[in-house]
Amino acid sequence: MPTAPQTTDELYEALQANQRRPYGRTRTVTAEELVDAAERFEETLPLVRALLELQEAYTYGSEPRKSPVAFARLLTLFDEQPDVFDENLRHLVFWRFKWVAAALRALPEIPLTSLRQWLTEMRERYEKAGLGLQPYYGQTYRLAAHVGEDEALAFELWAGRTRTRLSDCEACEIGERALYHLAAGDDERALGTWEPVLAGKESCQEEPARSIAHALLPLLRAGHTDRARELHLAGYRGCRRNPSMSGEVGRHLEFCALTGNEARGLELLAENRNLFDEVDSPLELLDFLTGVEVLLRRVEQLGHGELPAAGFPGRTWTVSGLRAEVHGRADDLAARFDARNGTTAHTERRSTRLDRAPLLEALELTLRTRHLDEVAPGAPVVAPAARTAPDLSEPLPELIARARALDERGHPDARACWTELRTRVTARGYTHPDDPAVGPLARLRADLLADEASRLGERDDFTGAAALYEEAAGLYDDAGTPAHAALARAHALLATAEIPPRTSAPAGSGTTPRGPADGADDTPAEVAALTAAHAAMVRLHAESPGLAPYQEARLLRLRATALGLRLQASGSDGHVAAVLDEVGLLHDFATRHDVTGQIAGALILRASTFALSGDLPAAVAETDALLDRLNAHGPAWHLPRALGLRARLRLGAQDPEGAHADLGEALRLAADWPADAVDTARLHGDLAEACLRLGRPDEALRHLTRSAELNLRRGDRFDAYCAYSNAATLSLDLGRVEDCIALLDSLLAEPDVAAGEPNDRLVAQLRLTRARALRAGEDLKAATAEFLALAAESAGWDDDPGSHAVIAAETAVLLAEADEFDRAREAADQALAAHARDPRHEALSNCLRELARLQARQQGADGLAGALAFLADAGRVADGARTAGYEAHGRSLDSALAYEYGRVHAYADAYEEALAALEKALALLGEPGPDSDRAGEWAECVRFAAAMEGIYLERPAPALARLDAAVSRLTALGHTGETEPLTSLADRLRDEE
């Protein structure tokens, strides 16, 4: 706390600010400082309020040793100065007897006799104050359940009594009753008791998150797997990183371990590493550590004990090492509680959890399913075997010969051979065979470098690819194979041309800044670079005699590819002919020398060129011819790509059904080849688009996540995160809020994402989608915090003010929903300033109208001026859109604005003004036609205007005339669905006449 409060008003403001903080060390330390500050005032009341805040911070910050101390001071003040305590403060004092009882139970060093003495004092004070004893019996039952003796009698004495004002809330008591039935082995009765809480009908600060954690396994045992999955996602979010709910976190870890989600369990453990250090409650810690041990034990049983795991601070842990440490600490805690209680309840309960067998082999919990093989840092992700991998056990000379032969043909299995060879060559003690057919070690190393460079190029790491190709070329020269060197240099030229232009290189990147090509100041740098690369390849080709036919065909393919990329970058019709000429050269040469793979490559390039030039019929014809040839002559591994190309053409021709069929067939054929070779990830991404156009969003979601997984497997993390981002947005659109949040939480926890490495804007997009999902999930506090952070960061995006405008506008709406209209106004002004630089007409108009509606609804006439100011801004946005010729995708900005003027005035009881605004909205909309998609909007405007007129202005006759005419109009046009609200209002008005 920067400075101590100097007045009681400042103290109360500081207390309120602290209450808005999440529970944890920061809030607790601040509460302690505020108690010190309160002691300096002569009045007692400030100290009472500060002590109440301090005890709450201790209780929910999982510090049970300190909570009773704070309450003892409070109770002394209550006894000595009862007049200071009004009815509310008195209620809080008696309520918190229960908090102390819970704190004492959580400390094994407190004797059982002391716990019972405290309950006796609680009973005596309740009786003296004339308060009902149901809360006392509730605490008595909880102690019996904790000790493991006489639970049934204690339960009946509590559960059969009438609730009082000091009873725990309905949600908490439901949870306790359900746990009693669960401990008795009655899952069905427990779940039935829990239902109001699990369904969200009863809730409090801790519920339903606490009950959900305990209900997960009973739900699985009862066969309710889908509901268990949904509740896990929602419930975990309610308790993660919360020291006072660490036991519930442990049960979510246990749930992951018993459903085949061990990798997710380790991910959640890492997210909650703070609990190892921040949980000061031995009872909570025991519950948490037992859940951790269930998870670690399962991971170890699956043979992954060497994996890293997040654990106690001060050292790094493996799964096996952490499990041993956790086992010792948790066993000790259980033994201490049992020694204090004189029973074996805690040791037995712990053993039951540890010995429980998995309930499901695999339950898909999130949109991003991960396996333990994927958890090790830096470990390659192993794709599931979709085909029989080539046998690579042959002797080294034969394997080298096979790799080169396959590589000459462009066969996908060459990559597996190179991978195996790389492993053998880099092994300690490698001896290169003295075999003329194999050649020198320099040539093999060059082959391996060229393969590695190809992989980097596929991941768009063109800088790395160019460097490796150049290194390979040097080794080929050393090995006396100049033709191979020439081909490697051609690859290096193309990779260099594909490096994104930069005016300067990032610090430490090792990238040399590249300026525009000579004499091409007015040509985009990328186009100039590709033109120069093509010219250099042509010269290289002319200077490289002795190329084998497959090498010459490959060099011609590189030349054509450079010009094709130039066409893609420029979009210029003037570049089409050059590409087709080069493709013709490639096709003629490959046909003359029967280089089958390059014949197919030439046809693919030709079809792509027609597509880029906008000649879709020619592109389709070429693709059809390509497919005919591939089916007749091969090579078969080109079929999936060719079908994918035709599918994209069909999407462009608005034929999603045909595209869906092609992509389905492409994926079927792709299963015969390595995913990298046929770009299976792109096929899934394209199929997702086709599914969306066909109205199959759930199927699209599956293909998006599959595309992301495949991109991750091949190391293309940027494309993977983009696909996951699209999947998150789609899941949010589908109303699968918890799926969306869980996916994004998993992505944002990735080390490279957390560091903003893939792309700071991509990371911001992930966070923005998560903030929107939090809002949709009604976690407004977390959503507002994220929006505020994003608004602050995006304010510095000078190259993208439009995005800042949208983020700031959404932030303003959230602030308004929290009644912080001054801050909302500031955020809206930021949005408007950014909008002036990069307009976002519709988004700004929508948010400004919503701000006006919220202020008028929540403040009535007092908020009218502020609401009208927002609407005036929305009017200027609409004017700007009209001037710019912008057409809204949704409602007309002008008619929507007029309608909002009506609603705002109605909230402020200015009914005549509201009616006039609605009349304007109706005039702007115009009467609907038979095919009008505005019929619903028009009908709502009529209904609202009639309500103003007939109910609030007490002019039912014109209102009924308006309604009857509208109903007749809509019925005649066939819009019968829109008439029901109008006839309902008309009936009401007639009944009131």
Sequence and secondary structure as in RCSB ss.txt:
>XXXX:A:sequence
MPTAPQTTDELYEALQANQRRPYGRTRTVTAEELVDAAERFEETLPLVRALLELQEAYTYGSEPRKSPVAFARLL
TLFDEQPDVFDENLRHLVFWRFKWVAAALRALPEIPLTSLRQWLTEMRERYEKAGLGLQPYYGQTYRLAAHVGED
EALAFELWAGRTRTRLSDCEACEIGERALYHLAAGDDERALGTWEPVLAGKESCQEEPARSIAHALLPLLRAGHT
DRARELHLAGYRGCRRNPSMSGEVGRHLEFCALTGNEARGLELLAENRNLFDEVDSPLELLDFLTGVEVLLRRVE
QLGHGELPAAGFPGRTWTVSGLRAEVHGRADDLAARFDARNGTTAHTERRSTRLDRAPLLEALELTLRTRHLDEV
APGAPVVAPAARTAPDLSEPLPELIARARALDERGHPDARACWTELRTRVTARGYTHPDDPAVGPLARLRADLLA
DEASRLGERDDFTGAAALYEEAAGLYDDAGTPAHAALARAHALLATAEIPPRTSAPAGSGTTPRGPADGADDTPA
EVAALTAAHAAMVRLHAESPGLAPYQEARLLRLRATALGLRLQASGSDGHVAAVLDEVGLLHDFATRHDVTGQIA
GALILRASTFALSGDLPAAVAETDALLDRLNAHGPAWHLPRALGLRARLRLGAQDPEGAHADLGEALRLAADWPA
DAVDTARLHGDLAEACLRLGRPDEALRHLTRSAELNLRRGDRFDAYCAYSNAATLSLDLGRVEDCIALLDSLLAE
PDVAAGEPNDRLVAQLRLTRARALRAGEDLKAATAEFLALAAESAGWDDDPGSHAVIAAETAVLLAEADEFDRAR
EAADQALAAHARDPRHEALSNCLRELARLQARQQGADGLAGALAFLADAGRVADGARTAGYEAHGRSLDSALAYE
YGRVHAYADAYEEALAALEKALALLGEPGPDSDRAGEWAECVRFAAAMEGIYLERPAPALARLDAAVSRLTALGH
TGETEPLTSLADRLRDEE
>XXXX:A:secstr
  S  SSHHHHHHHHHHHHTS SSHHHHHHHHHHHHHHTTSS SHHHHHHHHHHHHHHHHTT TTTHHHHHHHHH
HHHHH GGG  HHHHHHHHHTHHHHHHHHHT TTS HHHHHHHHHHHHHHHHHTT  SHHHHHHHHHHHHHHTSS
HHHHHHHHHTS   TTS  HHHHHHHHHHHHHHTT HHHHHHHHHHHHTTSS  SSTTHHHHHHHHHHHHHTT H
HHHHHHHHHHHHHHTT GGGHHHHHHHHHHHHTTT HHHHHHHHHHTTTHHHH   HHHHHHHHHHHHHHHHHHH
HTT TTSEE  STTS EEHHHHHHHHHHHHHHHHHHHHHHHTS HHHHHHHHHHT   S S    SSS   GGGT
STT        S      S HHHHHHHHHHHHHHT TTHHHHHHHHHHHHTSTT      TTT  HHHHHHHHHH
HHHHHHHHTT HHHHHHHHHHHHHHHHHTT HHHHHHHHHHHHHHHHHS  BSS  TT     B   TT TTS H
HHHHHHHHHHHHHHHHHT TT  HHHHHHHHHHHHHHHHHHHHHH  GGGHHHHHHHHHHHHHHHHHTT HHHHH
HHHHHHHHHHHHTT HHHHHHHHHHHHHHHHHH  GGGHHHHHHHHHHHHHHTT HHHHHHHHHHHHHHHTTS H
HHHTHHHHHHHHHHHHHHTT HHHHHHHHHHHHHHHHHTT HHHHHHHHHHHHHHHHHTT HHHHHHHHHHHHTS
HHHHTT S HHHHHHHHHHHHHHHHHTT HHHHHHHHHHHHHHHTT TT HHHHHHHHHHHHHHHHHTT HHHHH
HHHHHHHHHHHHS  HHHHHHHHHHHHHHHHHHHGGGGHHHHHHHHHHHHHHHHHHHHTT   SSS HHHHHHHH
HHHHHHHTT HHHHHHHHHHHHHHH    TT TTHHHHHHHHHHHHHIIIIIS  HHHHHHHHHHHHHHHHHHT 
GGGTHHHHHHHHHHHHH 
